[in-house]
Amino acid sequence: MNIRAIRAIYIFEMARTGRTLMQSVASPVLSTSLYFIVFGAAIGSRMGDIDGVSYGAFIIPGLIMLSLLNESISNASFGIYFPKFTGTIYEILSAPVSTFEIVVGYVGAAASKSIILGILILITARFFVDYEIVHPLWMIVFLVLTATTFSLFGFVIGIWADGFEKLQIIPMMIVTPLTFLGGSFYSISMLPPLWQKITLFNPVVYLISGFRWSFYGIADVSITLSLSMTLVFMLFCLTLVWWMFKTGYKLKQ
């Protein structure tokens, strides 16, 4: 394994975050803080508990997931798309660097940024609502798995996109709506029976449910099922990445 190549790609991508702190860190944290103020402090104080958890604390895992998914996709997709746009991707592909090492460098950096952002939002939440983490180890597992999985998904989008507009289509038109409808602000048990069944086809439900379980020990679906669905989606993304590099899809044109 070419550790030097992985390190070079990783450091370059992480350095880009330092140059765009307002956009990549400050903006998501401030946006999430507004959610805590409006839904946690203002509206949450007038709502009852959900499964024994105050509403302000209940929405914390969902809000972290909302930011985590969007930032993971955004960081990874832009990270691989920009070399395609400038043409420097050909230098990377012609260098003695394997597909595995390229993916580890780009996806590792994108996932690291998202994990750092998730931790910052978790710290920020403490200023607005009280919460507890019943299973801290599982919380870290779900945080890392989700960040890695959706960074892989963003990597796929970055290869697929042939314009800056396409980088935003899937996150804005698909991922964000699925996150809002996946139980970020409510428990799916509050929905009518028919909609509960329909909601189970939303993959984000399993991510939010598992992450919320790590905080409060409550979940809409089985923790085993949540973990399994996350791993299945990660495997799917890995397969897509392998196929894209094997065939040169939109990489060697």
N, C-alpha and C positions, 0 to 999 in steps of 0.2 A: 504494500500500500504506500502510495506517495503522500506521506504526511505533509511534506513541504508544500505541495500543490493545494491540498485541502486547507492548510493554514493560510496560504496566500489568498485564496478565494474568500475564506471566512473573514479574515481581517479586513479585506477590501470592502465587503458588504457591510460589516459592522461599522466601519469608518464612515460609510454613507449616512448612517443613522446620526452620527455626531454632527454631520453637516446639515441635517434637516430635523433638528430636535423639536422645533415648533410643530412641524407637520406630523412627524412619526411618533412623538411621545406626548407633548403638551396638549395637542388638539384632542386626541382620544381620551386623555385623562380628564380634561375640562368638560368634554361632551358627556362623559359618564357621570361626572360630578353633578351636572344639571339634572340628569335622571334621578340621582339620589336626592337632590333638593326637592324636585317636583313630586316624584312618586314615593320616595322614602319618607321625607320629612313632612311635606304638605299633605299629600293624599294619604300616605301610609298611616299618619296619625289618626285619620278618621275611619280607617278600615280595621276590621277584626283580624285576629290571628288566622293563619292558614296552617293546619296540621300542628298547631301549638307554637308556630313561629310567627313573630311579628312580620307584617307585610314588608317593611323596610329591609329587614334582614332576609326575608324570603327571596327578594328579587336580586340580591347580590350575585349569586352564581349565574343567573341568567344574563345580567349586565356584563359580567366578566366574559362570558361566552360570546356575547354579541360583539364585543371589542376584539376578543381573541380570534374569532373566525375571520372577521373583516381584515384585521391587520396581518394575520398569517397569509391570507390569500394575496393581499396587496403587496406585502414585502417580497414574497417569493415570485409572484408574477412579474413585477417590475424588475426584480433582480436578474432574471434570465431574459426578459424581453429587451432590455436596454442593450446588452451586447449584440442581440440580433439586429436591433435598429441601427447601431453604429457600425456593425460588421466585424466587431472584435470577437464574435462567437467563433469565427473560423480559426482564429489564433488558438483559442482554447481547444477546439476540436482537433487541431493538427498537432497540439502539444502532446507529450508523453503522459497524458492524464486519462484515466479510465472514466467510463460513464459513472461508476459508483463514486469515484472521488469528486467528480463535478457535482453530482447530486448532493453528496454529503456536505460539500462546501456551501453551496447556495441554500439548500434546505435547512442545514444546521444554523446558518446565520439568521434566516428568516424566522425559524422557530425560537431561537434565542431572544430575538427582539420581541416576539409576541409574549414569551414567558416573562420577560422583564416588565413588559407593559401590564400583563395580568397581575403581577405582584404589586406594581405601583397602584393599580386600581383597587386592589385588596386593601392596601394600606390607606388609600384615600377614603375608602368606605368607612373606616373606623372613625373618621371625623364626623360622620353623619348618623350612623346607626351602630348599635351594639350587635355583635354576632359572635358565634363560636364555630370552631372547626372540630367536629367529633372525630373525624378520621383524617388527620393531616397528611399521613403518608399516601392515602388514596387520592387526596386532593392534588398532591404533587403529580401522582401517576396520571390522573385524568388531564391535568394541565399540560404536561409534557406530551402525552399521546395526542391530544387534540391539536396542540400547536404544530406538532410534527406532521400529523395527518393532513391538516388543511394547508400547511406550507407545501406539502407534496402536491395537493390539489391546485394551489396557486402556481406552482412550477409548471404543471400541465397546461394551465390557462395561458401562462406566459409564452410557452412554446406554440400553442395553438393560435394565439392572437397575432394578427397582422396589422394592427393599428392600435393607437392608445385608447381609442373608444372601446374596443373589444375587451380591454383589460378590466373595464368597469361594468360590462353588461351582466356577467354572471353574479358577481358580488352584490350589485344593486338590485337586479331584477329577480334573482333566485335566492341567494344565501340570506340576505337581510330579511326578506319576507318570511322565509322558512324559520328563521331564528325568532322573529316576533310571534309566529304562530306555533312555535315549538315549546311554549311554556315558560318563556322568559319572565313574564309578569303574572303568571297564574299557574295553578295546577290543572292538568288536563282532566282531573276528576271533577272539576267544576263545570265541564262542558256536558251537553246532552249526550246520551249513550251513543247515538249515531256518529256525532262529531268526535267522540273519544276514539272510536274505531278508525275513523278517517285520519285522525291526527297521528295514529301509530305508523302511518306510511311516511311520515316526516322524519328523516334520519336525525335531524337536529334534536328531536325530542329525547332520544337516547343519550345524547351528549349532555344536555342540560340536566336530565334526570339523574344521571350518574354523578355529575359534578355536584348537584345539590345534595345528593345522598352523602357525599363525603363531608359536607358541612354540617348537616342536621340529622342525618340518619333517616331521612324520608325520601321517597322516590315514587315516581309515577309508574315506572316499569322496573323489572328486576335488575339488580346491579350487574348480574352475570350477563344479561342480555345487552345492557348498555356497553359493557366492556367488549363483548363479542362484536357488536355492530361497529364499534370504533375500529377494531382490528380488521374487520372485513373491509371497511372503506379504505383503510390504510393499504391493505393488500391490493385493492382495486387500483389505487393511485400509483402504487409501485409498478404494477403490471403495465399501466398506461405509459409511465415514464420509460420503462424498459423497451416497450414497443416503439415509442417515438425515436429513441436513440438508435435502436436496431435498424429501423427503416429510414432514418434520417428525415422523418416527417417535419417539414418546415424548418429544418436545421441545416440541410445541405443543399438547399435550392439556390 
